[in-house]
Amino acid sequence: MNLNHIRDQIIGVDIEVPCLDGQKRKYVYLDNAASTPAFKSVLNCIRDFLPYYSGVHRGTGFKSLLSTELFDSAHEIAGKFVNANLKNNTVIFVKNTTEAVNKLAARLGLERDDIVITTMMEHHSNDLPWRKFAKVIHVKTDSMGYLDLNHLEDLIKKHYRDIKLVAISGASNITGYINPIYQIAKLAHGYGIKIFVDAAQLIPHRRFDVLPDESDEHIDFVAFSAHKMYAPFGTGVLIGPNQFFEKGDPDIVGGGVVEIVTLDEVYWTHPPFKEEAGSPNVIGGVALARAILQLQEFSMDYIADHEKKLLEYTYNKLKKIPDIELYGDTNNLANKVGVIPFNIKNMHHALTASILSFEGGIGVRNGCFCAHPYVKHLLKLSQDEEFQLISQIQNGDKSNLPGMVRASFGCYNNEDDVDRFVQMLERIVKNDYQGKYILNQHTGTYTVQGFDINLKEYFPFHPGKTSYDGKHYPESA
Ligand SMILES: Cc1ncc(COP(=O)(O)O)c(C=O)c1O
């Protein structure tokens, strides 16, 4: 395997984008923690499959049978990817990780006094769904942002009778830290508590194994998203015990979830169908399965190794730039996926991100990344500052929104990408940028004077035109 082979698979890897100086630059995409680009093999698979595409399950035509076969196999491929025992566990396709967590929260049968343990470092998707149904206790993080495992243990010892689940991220979308999920699983299981791992940020970067059901380190439930795995066609996955999903009513009801319905009664069918109400996203499922096969062909070990080296390469360079503030642990990188949170001293995070984009052709993300408590903790924001902020935001002023800039890698990023990123940061810290940037108080974002790209014209939806690289082709091409 070599990196060029991986880059060849990335749709749009050579796309050029317009910059403020009138030049076009090859786009450097460093926002893979949000969503990755798609693999060509995924697109080709979908293109080849579409002539046969049909609604699945209960259709008797050839296309329906074929589509059903593919869609069902996609579930199996997703389950095997995390080494789930598919005799005892079911693979449920949903829309994304957020929907998976919401489903699990709704299906746990939680009562208001039940406790779900989650952590300070979670994406809101692995926090707010639990708050909706139960009492949530957050495990603290230390000053570096690492999980406080002693606190977790204390909480479990104190509350184990009421704890219904420990819900924890496999890897943080802010610091990239990989949590000791097996150690935590063992601890929770020791008290008869099940564990859920939000693997949205881990699975694209490391080999992931739920371990055998009988292992005390087994991961009981896991969720992940295809759009972070080079298959952005709207599928997410939730895997958990068959027995669990056999019990109770599904969270969403309608077509496809029943064995038989009378005017008075409903007899549910079995998972996963019971949990996939309505016509499923067949294309999304097939796309995910093809992406998994592609990742396996590249080898998850190769990807992990490459991303680790790239992370080290980047930190070595970033540490040499004065006025760059790096958050979290920047020395122990082995247990960290390729996510780099930073700021430039005395510069608004949104301004840094905008200059990188408008003048460097570099796509990053800024803000609090749907993990407000964790980002505020890493920024060491006081409670007073937090209260002030809330009042400003409620008054429609987002100009002081706290936050960071985040650069995040996919398996295809290379040293050239990092060099372009670093060079641009070196210029920014020296104030060597051209634009006059204007803060929009209501949105907390910056625009730059004299740079008015009409995005609608750049990529028109006109009938008869289709393009993914800015060129326009007749539909027949
Ligand atoms: C750790 C983590 N969990 C959950 C999510 C939510 O994923 P999705 O937006 O696919 O539902 C994200 C998204 O960035 C994430 O990083």
Ligand as a Chemical Component Dictionary entry (heavy atoms), coordinates in Angstrom:
data_LIG
# 
_chem_comp.id                   LIG 
_chem_comp.type                 NON-POLYMER 
_chem_comp.pdbx_formal_charge   0 
_chem_comp.three_letter_code    LIG 
# 
loop_
_chem_comp_atom.comp_id 
_chem_comp_atom.atom_id 
_chem_comp_atom.alt_atom_id 
_chem_comp_atom.type_symbol 
_chem_comp_atom.charge 
_chem_comp_atom.model_Cartn_x 
_chem_comp_atom.model_Cartn_y 
_chem_comp_atom.model_Cartn_z 
_chem_comp_atom.pdbx_ordinal 
LIG C1 C1 C 0 -17.332 11.987 18.460 1  
LIG C2 C2 C 0 -18.545 12.274 17.623 2  
LIG N1 N1 N 0 -19.709 11.708 17.963 3  
LIG C3 C3 C 0 -20.835 11.915 17.273 4  
LIG C4 C4 C 0 -20.833 12.734 16.178 5  
LIG C5 C5 C 0 -22.097 12.933 15.431 6  
LIG O1 O1 O 0 -21.982 12.317 14.202 7  
LIG P1 P1 P 0 -23.089 12.568 13.087 8  
LIG O2 O2 O 0 -23.032 14.026 12.786 9  
LIG O3 O3 O 0 -22.645 11.724 11.951 10 
LIG O4 O4 O 0 -24.381 12.161 13.653 11 
LIG C6 C6 C 0 -19.658 13.360 15.786 12 
LIG C7 C7 C 0 -19.645 14.258 14.633 13 
LIG O5 O5 O 0 -18.735 15.009 14.386 14 
LIG C8 C8 C 0 -18.480 13.117 16.523 15 
LIG O6 O6 O 0 -17.328 13.676 16.190 16 
# 
loop_
_chem_comp_bond.comp_id 
_chem_comp_bond.atom_id_1 
_chem_comp_bond.atom_id_2 
_chem_comp_bond.value_order 
_chem_comp_bond.pdbx_ordinal 
LIG C1 C2 SING 1  
LIG C2 N1 SING 2  
LIG C2 C8 DOUB 3  
LIG N1 C3 DOUB 4  
LIG C3 C4 SING 5  
LIG C4 C5 SING 6  
LIG C4 C6 DOUB 7  
LIG C5 O1 SING 8  
LIG O1 P1 SING 9  
LIG P1 O2 DOUB 10 
LIG P1 O3 SING 11 
LIG P1 O4 SING 12 
LIG C6 C7 SING 13 
LIG C6 C8 SING 14 
LIG C7 O5 DOUB 15 
LIG C8 O6 SING 16 
# 
